[in-house]
Amino acid sequence: MVHGLATNAAKDGSLSAPGGKVEVRWMTDDAGRMVLLWSESGGPRVTERARKGFGVGAIDGIIRTLGGKVVRRWKPEGLECEIRLPPAGAQPALLRGRRFPHLRIW
């Protein structure tokens, strides 16, 4: 997820400009979910695209598979993204009841 966000920031976002910055913070909320906050600034003016690119689709797919949620805010000064993932050890609904002997979820 972070790799995808960084790649998009370097290609089209704040990291594509000399003065661009990315602030990344993470914490757990009261329910034990991991919360990742991504905030870009100092890059070119951004707007939400009508069509999702490969990177956004890949990030969304990973988050959905893990049972998480993502909220993006396309601000003129840069993208803000909030990702919430279930507590460690929680099994995403997509995997419940299925057997994957080769897969281990931490």
C-alpha positions as CSV (number, residue, x, y, z in Angstrom):
1,M,0.0,0.0,0.0
2,V,2.7,2.5,1.0
3,H,4.7,1.6,-2.0
4,G,1.7,2.3,-4.3
5,L,1.1,5.6,-2.6
6,A,4.8,6.6,-2.9
7,T,4.9,5.5,-6.5
8,N,1.9,7.7,-7.4
9,A,3.3,10.6,-5.4
10,A,6.6,10.4,-7.3
11,K,4.9,10.1,-10.6
12,D,2.1,12.7,-10.4
13,G,1.9,14.0,-6.8
14,S,4.0,15.9,-4.3
15,L,7.2,14.0,-4.8
16,S,7.2,14.9,-8.5
17,A,8.2,18.5,-7.5
18,P,11.5,19.6,-5.8
19,G,9.7,21.1,-2.8
20,G,7.1,18.3,-2.4
21,K,6.7,16.5,0.9
22,V,4.8,13.5,2.2
23,E,3.7,13.1,5.8
24,V,2.9,9.6,7.0
25,R,1.5,8.9,10.5
26,W,0.0,5.7,11.9
27,M,-1.7,4.7,15.1
28,T,-4.3,2.3,16.4
29,D,-7.9,3.5,17.1
30,D,-10.0,2.5,20.1
31,A,-11.2,-0.6,18.2
32,G,-7.6,-1.8,17.6
33,R,-7.6,-1.0,13.9
34,M,-4.4,0.3,12.4
35,V,-4.9,3.8,10.9
36,L,-2.5,5.1,8.4
37,L,-2.7,8.8,7.4
38,W,-0.9,9.9,4.2
39,S,-0.7,13.7,3.4
40,E,1.0,15.2,0.4
41,S,2.0,18.9,0.0
42,G,4.2,21.1,-2.0
43,G,3.6,19.4,-5.3
44,P,1.6,20.2,-8.4
45,R,-2.1,21.0,-8.0
46,V,-4.1,17.8,-7.9
47,T,-7.6,16.8,-8.8
48,E,-9.4,13.4,-8.6
49,R,-9.2,11.6,-11.9
50,A,-12.3,10.3,-13.6
51,R,-10.7,6.9,-14.2
52,K,-8.7,4.9,-11.5
53,G,-5.2,4.0,-12.6
54,F,-3.5,0.7,-11.9
55,G,-1.9,1.9,-8.6
56,V,-5.1,3.1,-7.1
57,G,-6.9,-0.1,-8.1
58,A,-4.1,-2.2,-6.6
59,I,-4.1,-0.3,-3.4
60,D,-7.9,-0.5,-3.1
61,G,-7.8,-4.3,-3.8
62,I,-5.2,-4.9,-1.1
63,I,-7.2,-2.9,1.4
64,R,-10.5,-4.6,0.5
65,T,-8.8,-8.1,0.7
66,L,-7.6,-7.3,4.2
67,G,-11.0,-6.1,5.3
68,G,-10.0,-2.4,5.5
69,K,-11.4,0.9,4.3
70,V,-9.8,3.8,2.5
71,V,-10.9,7.4,2.2
72,R,-9.1,9.8,-0.2
73,R,-9.5,13.5,-0.2
74,W,-8.1,15.2,-3.4
75,K,-7.2,18.7,-2.2
76,P,-5.5,21.2,-4.5
77,E,-2.4,21.2,-2.3
78,G,-2.2,17.4,-2.4
79,L,-3.7,14.0,-1.7
80,E,-4.8,13.1,1.8
81,C,-5.5,9.4,2.3
82,E,-6.8,7.6,5.4
83,I,-6.5,3.8,5.5
84,R,-8.0,1.7,8.3
85,L,-7.2,-2.0,8.6
86,P,-8.7,-4.5,11.1
87,P,-6.9,-5.4,14.3
88,A,-3.9,-7.7,14.1
89,G,-5.1,-11.3,13.9
90,A,-8.6,-10.5,12.6
91,Q,-9.5,-12.6,9.7
92,P,-11.1,-10.6,6.8
93,A,-14.6,-11.7,5.8
94,L,-13.2,-12.7,2.4
95,L,-11.2,-15.4,4.0
96,R,-13.6,-16.7,6.7
97,G,-14.5,-20.3,6.4
98,R,-12.0,-21.0,3.7
99,R,-9.0,-23.2,4.1
100,F,-5.6,-21.9,2.9
101,P,-2.9,-24.3,4.3
102,H,-0.1,-22.3,2.6
103,L,-1.3,-18.9,3.9
104,R,-0.6,-17.6,7.4
105,I,-2.3,-14.4,8.7
106,W,-0.5,-12.6,11.5
